[in-house]
Amino acid sequence: MSAEMTRSILVVEDDHIDAEYILKTLSKFDVKPEVFPRSYEAIAFLQRADAQRPALVLLDWKISGGGASVLRAVRQTPAIATICAPRDITTSSPISIQALPCVSRCKSG
């Protein structure tokens, strides 16, 4: 994975309507979304050597395969694991992740 920060956003969303809404919103900005409907596809993307480093990961927590598995992959990818602050955007509350301790350079929200 390229260590250079890009204007790429990784969107992990399995609901087609939600994904379309997110893409429509992101189209107003100068960003390049990479959309994956399944957790294993997002993880495979993160692990590719030629993948651009996303500036932001928008993750459906209740996605098939588990949002926790994608978050774990983000945290285990040194090029992008600079700040880990999982939040429930429907409530703006931090997500309790007891099974996923933050690495030392991540901040829990």
Secondary structure, 3 states (H helix, E strand, C coil): CCCCECCEEEEECCCHHHHHHHHHHHCCCCCEEEEECCHHHHHHHHHCCCCCECCEEEECCCCCCCHHHHHHHHHCCCCCCCCCCCEECCCCEECCCCCCCCCCCCCCC
